[in-house]
Amino acid sequence: MSRTPGTRACTTLAVAALTLLPAARADAQTPSRAHQIAEAVQPAPPQQRADATVFGFDASGSMVTLREGSNSLICLADDPNREGWNVACYHESLDPFMARGRELRAQGVTDSGELAQRRWDEADAGTLSMPEIPATLYVMTGDGFDAAAGEPINSFLRWVVYTPWATAESTGLSATPTGPGAPWIMFPGTAGAHIMITPPPPGGGS
């Protein structure tokens, strides 16, 4: 199935549940296609990396398809025009939700609460498709990607399982974090309901 990155995917990902879009950085150099593909697939399970679709960036900063895949994962390379290093992979059933977030930001909607509510309202109205069964988003942050070693630098991986309209009652999960690494449900009862799984940070901090 052909995918058009201009109308799909988003780099901010789960609003409020994940990292906020960082500030732009000046004079960034766009990494090679091979570098972007290698870094983009890092959050994915190893057995799914080779066949994932990968979106990245061209020299102008526009999002482009770097590789058309054959499995159900879509992976996003780090945006060289943003501070920090952030890559992600998600199930293709989340693509309309992610794409809509990108479109709204392009229209000037930057408040995370508004971004979330606009999409939830559209999903409630039936105009925005959401996964019918749980769908996973993998998010990895770090200090960068060592292309020579083929490894991220000081990386941190967390998991988000979207379960639209699920509640604490329907899942048996807590609606608040109960401890490092413990799953809990965020935004219960909304189209954006998702299970957060965040391991303890490197170094054993809280």
N, C-alpha and C positions, 0 to 999 in steps of 0.2 A: 504494500500500500504506500503510495507516494505521500510524503509529508512536506509541508511548506513552512519553514521556520519563521517566516515573517508573520504568520498568523498562529503559530503554535509555540508552546513552551514558555517558561518564564524563569528568570534567574533569581528572583527573590524567593519564589517557592511559597511555603506555607506561611501565610501572613500571621504575624505575631508569635506563631509557634517556633519559627526559625529565625535566623539572623536577618536583620534589616539590611536593605540594600545600602552598601557602603558608599562613601563619597568617591567622586570621580578622581582619577589621577592623571596628570598631564604627561604628554609625550610618551605614552605607553607603546611598546613594540608588540605587534601581534605575533605570537609564537607560530611555528610551522604547523601545517595540517597534522603531521604525524604526532607532534608534541601535544596538540590539543586533543586529539583522539585518545592518546595514551593517558592523559590526565583525566579526561572526562569520564572514562569507564571505571576509575578507581573505586567509587562507592559501590559498584555493582557486585553481586556474587561472582567469584572468579569464573565459574562455568558459563556465565551469561555475558561476559564482557565482549567476546569476539564477534557476536552477532547483534549487538545493540546498535540502534540508530544513534548517531552522534551529531549534535548541533554545536557549532562554534562560531568564530568571527573571522571576517575578512579584514584586509588592511584598512578599510574605511570604517570599521567598527560595526558593520551590519552583521546580523546573525544569518548564517548560511548552513546548509546541510553539508557536513564534512563526510558523512558516510551514511548510506541508506542500509539499515539493518534488516534482519529476518526474524528476530524474536520480538517479544512484547515490551522490551525496555527502550526508553529514550534517555540519552545521557547528554548533559550540558557541560561544555568546557568552561573554564574560568573566563570571566569577562576581563580582558586586559585593560579596559578603561575604568575599572573600579578598584578601589583599595582592597587589600586582603586577597585571599585565595579561597574560592568556594566553588565546588563542583557538585553535581547531583545526578541521580538517575531516578526515573519513575516509570510506573506502568503506563502503557499507552492509553488506558481508560481515563487517566487523569489529564490527558492532553487538552481537552476543551477547557477545563478549569484553569490550567496553567496559562493557556493561550489568552484567555479572557483577562487574566491579571496583567499580562503584558500589554494588551490593547488598552486597558484602562490607564495604565501608567503612561503610555504614549499619548493619551488624551489629557494628561495633566493631573490625574488622580494619584496623589502620593501618600495620603493618610492611610495607614495600615487598616484602621478600623473601617473606613469607607470602602477600601478595596475589598475587604472581606464581606461587608454587608451587601454591597452591590452584587457580588457574585452569588451570595446565598439567596438573595431575593430573586435573582434570575433563575437559579436552580429550583426554588420553590414554585416559581411560575411555570416551570417546564421549558424555559427557553435556553437553559444551559445544561448540557448533559453532564451527569455525574456517574461515577462507577456504581454498578448495581450490586457488586460484591466487593469485599475489602481489596484495596489496592495500595501498594507500597511505594513510598518515596524514600530514597537513600540520600543523605546529605553529608558531605565531607568538607571540613574546613581545615586549614593548616597554614604553614609558612610558605608553601609553594610546591613545585613539582620538579624533582631531579630527573631530567630526561635521560641522562646517561645511565643512571641506576634503574630507571623505570619505576621510581617510588615517590610517593608524596613525602613532604618534609614536615615532621611533627604534626601528623594528621589526627583528626578527631571525627569519628563517624557516629551518626545517630540515625534512628529509623522513625518513620512516621507512617502509620497505616490508616489510610482514609476509610472511614465507615460512615458515609453520609446519613445524617439524622439518627444515628445511634445515641443511646443515653447510658448513664451509669447503670440504670435498671436493666436495660436490654443486654448489656455486656458483662455486668458484675464488676466493672472496674471503678476505681475511685475517680472522682472528678477533679482531684488535686493530686500533686505529686506526693508519694508516700516514702520515697527514699531514692538514692542514686541507682539508676538502672531499672527501677520498678515501672511497669507500664501504667499509664493513666489516660483517661479520655479528656481531650480538650475540646471546647466549644460543643458540648453535648447537646443533642436535639436540633442542631443546625445542619445545613447542607455541608458545612465544612468540618463536621465532627471527625476527629482522628485520634488514634492511639499514639501517644508519645512514648518512645523508648530511648532514653538518654543515659548512656553509661556514665560512671564517674569520670570526671575530667582527668587528663594526664597529670600525674603527680599526686593523685589521691585527694585533691581538694574537694570541697562541697559545691 
